[in-house]
Amino acid sequence: MGIDGFNDPRYTLALLGGNGYPWPNVAREDIIPVTPQQIARVATGDGAAVYAAA
């Protein structure tokens, strides 16, 4: 059984507080669970900040 009772192996991810553009059809095997301690703040080339698994 998938999340919230859906049996679809694809998920849609969205950046919290982001620009409103989600990433649709992400396969379950491409989603990596991490703890808050594993998340690092990274600056992009244009000066924006993103968070990624360290």
BELBELCOR-V630363 format. One record per pair of residues at least 24 apart in sequence whose ideal C-beta (glycine too) atoms are under 7 Angstrom apart, sorted by the first residue. I is the first residue (numbers start at 1). J is the second residue. If there is no record, write none. Layout:
i-><I I>
j-><J J>
This chain:
none
